[in-house]
């Protein structure tokens, strides 16, 4: 019987991450959960509170779970993430009160936390140990393409099922989630960045957090890229969720909403493998300058245009490019032994922005309508984009 070398196992991590990404992200509730909870009697304000509960949990647990991944292994963290995800969907299906919905969101946040820093760290460090980490942006682009393909299926099939039976969408998602949980056991932990068993005490856990904060503090460019990317992503994510209810109030069915989101995911899937080429053409400054402008213009379009959904598509594409390119920049500058912890800090920043933005959009939407909420987001984005553009152009002039 042929023995598989450790390097072959690391190579398999990269290959296996593609089908894992597909299975993990086939979630038929993805484009309908806000409509589903609204059908259960939740107001926009309550939906905002539930999402805030998710992000408060995520904010508090991101760094500790990232430290768990760095100390105990990215593979262990990934497995736990899939287990928590499975439990959360089961609770959401069976729940019928705000309290149980809130518990489900807490568990969902924990599943997100367990995967957010560990998943990319597992693949990046596998590639780094093999000496092929320069190709991470391309691999990450391919992964993003597969993520969007899973979204196409989820939005189309989930939207269709929602017009027939919400529960069926949840049951199928639970079955697929079980498959993802079992598949997670196939990954191999890289040696690079792995802590010895003697370093897995509570003392070393706190030291891991302290050292990671120090690394981030000393890497100001990394800190800026994290703040920049997570702010853009929080705005796009907020629009993604509330747009479901916005379109529903305009008379769109769940099936049509799913089809529209699927079309957006198709565009992102086609763009993702080309992200490294776009980045090579416009460079980091181009991404930092143009993507916020695109996002801001699209926010105004969503607020004022009758074909508001068409403006969501380029905004989602801009976010995808930011996610791929800036993720590569950040990973290149993080020491392996702190990678999962610092990537979790990035997700913690995202949660902070969501805690701030999401409930306010829901409350304003309840009081004055979601159109007003989107306009307010557009005004804030325009102000911040002007500041960002001024600083980038000023820096460019200084370099000349």
C-alpha positions, 0 to 999 in steps of 0.5 A, spaced: 500 500 500 502 506 497 504 511 503 502 518 502 507 523 504 506 529 508 507 534 503 502 530 498 497 531 504 498 538 504 497 539 497 490 535 498 488 540 503 488 545 497 485 541 492 480 538 498 478 546 500 474 547 493 469 541 494 469 543 501 467 550 500 462 548 495 459 544 500 460 548 506 456 554 502 450 551 499 445 554 504 438 554 502 436 559 507 442 564 505 437 568 501 431 567 505 432 567 512 430 574 513 423 573 509 423 567 513 423 570 520 419 576 518 414 571 516 414 568 523 412 575 526 419 579 526 419 586 525 425 590 521 427 592 528 427 585 531 431 582 525 436 588 526 437 586 533 438 578 532 443 580 527 446 584 532 446 579 537 450 575 532 455 580 531 456 581 538 457 574 539 462 574 533 466 580 536 467 577 543 469 570 540 473 572 534 480 573 537 479 567 542 477 562 537 482 564 532 487 563 538 484 556 539 486 555 531 493 557 532 494 553 539 490 547 537 490 547 530 486 550 524 483 543 522 480 542 529 477 549 529 474 548 522 471 541 524 468 545 530 465 550 526 461 545 521 458 542 528 456 549 530 453 551 524 449 544 523 446 545 530 444 553 529 440 551 523 437 545 527 435 550 532 432 555 527 428 550 524 425 548 530 424 555 534 418 559 534 420 565 539 425 571 539 429 567 544 430 561 541 432 565 534 437 569 538 440 562 541 441 560 534 444 566 532 449 565 537 451 558 535 451 561 528 456 566 530 460 561 534 460 557 527 463 563 523 468 564 528 471 557 528 472 558 520 473 565 519 481 565 521 482 558 521 480 556 514 484 561 510 490 560 515 490 552 514 490 553 506 495 559 506 500 555 511 499 549 507 501 553 501 507 556 505 510 550 507 510 547 500 513 554 498 507 556 493 504 561 497 505 566 492 499 563 488 495 564 494 491 570 490 489 565 485 487 560 489 483 564 493 480 567 487 478 560 485 475 559 492 471 565 491 468 563 484 466 556 488 463 560 493 459 564 488 457 558 485 454 555 491 451 561 492 447 561 485 445 554 487 443 556 494 439 562 491 435 559 486 433 553 489 432 556 496 428 561 493 424 556 489 423 552 495 421 558 499 415 559 495 413 552 496 415 550 503 420 554 508 421 548 512 424 543 506 429 548 505 432 548 512 431 540 512 436 540 506 441 545 508 441 540 515 443 534 510 448 538 506 451 541 513 452 534 515 456 532 509 460 538 510 462 536 518 464 529 516 468 532 510 472 537 515 475 531 518 479 530 511 484 536 512 491 535 515 494 540 520 500 544 517 507 543 521 508 551 520 506 555 525 503 549 529 504 550 537 507 544 541 503 541 546 506 544 552 504 551 549 497 549 549 495 552 557 491 558 559 497 562 560 500 561 553 492 562 550 493 569 553 500 570 551 497 568 544 492 574 544 497 579 547 503 577 542 497 577 536 495 584 538 502 587 538 504 584 531 497 588 529 499 594 532 506 594 529 504 593 522 500 599 521 499 597 514 495 591 515 491 594 520 489 599 515 487 594 510 483 590 515 479 596 517 478 598 510 476 591 507 471 590 513 468 597 513 466 595 505 464 588 506 459 590 512 456 595 508 455 590 502 453 585 507 447 590 510 445 591 503 444 584 502 440 582 507 435 588 508 434 588 500 431 581 501 425 585 505 426 591 500 424 587 494 419 583 498 415 589 499 416 591 492 412 585 490 418 580 488 417 573 490 422 569 494 423 565 487 425 572 483 429 574 489 433 568 489 434 568 481 436 576 482 441 574 487 443 568 483 445 572 477 449 577 482 453 570 484 454 568 477 457 575 476 462 574 482 463 567 480 466 569 473 470 575 476 473 571 482 478 567 477 480 574 474 481 578 480 489 577 480 489 579 473 485 585 475 490 587 481 496 586 477 493 591 472 490 597 477 495 595 483 493 596 490 492 603 490 487 602 484 483 597 488 483 602 494 481 608 490 476 605 485 472 600 489 469 605 495 467 609 489 463 604 486 460 602 492 458 609 494 455 610 487 451 603 487 448 605 494 445 611 491 442 607 486 439 602 490 436 608 494 433 612 488 432 607 482 426 603 481 431 598 478 435 598 485 437 591 485 441 592 478 446 597 483 447 591 488 451 587 482 457 591 481 457 593 488 458 585 490 463 585 485 467 590 488 466 587 495 469 580 492 475 584 489 477 587 495 476 580 499 480 577 494 486 582 493 486 585 500 486 578 503 492 576 499 496 583 502 494 581 509 496 574 509 503 576 506 505 580 512 502 576 518 507 571 521 504 564 521 504 562 528 499 568 529 495 568 522 489 565 525 488 570 531 490 576 526 485 574 521 480 573 526 481 580 529 479 582 522 473 578 522 472 582 529 472 588 526 467 586 521 463 584 527 464 591 530 461 595 524 455 590 523 453 591 530 454 599 529 450 599 522 445 593 522 440 595 527 440 602 526 438 601 518 433 596 521 430 601 526 430 607 521 427 602 516 421 601 521 420 608 522 421 611 515 422 606 510 428 602 507 429 607 502 431 612 507 436 607 510 439 606 504 440 613 502 443 614 509 448 609 508 450 612 501 451 619 504 456 616 510 459 612 504 460 618 500 463 622 506 468 616 507 470 615 500 472 623 499 476 622 505 479 616 502 480 618 495 483 625 498 489 621 502 490 616 496 491 621 491 495 626 496 500 620 497 500 619 490 502 626 488 507 625 494 510 619 491 511 623 484 
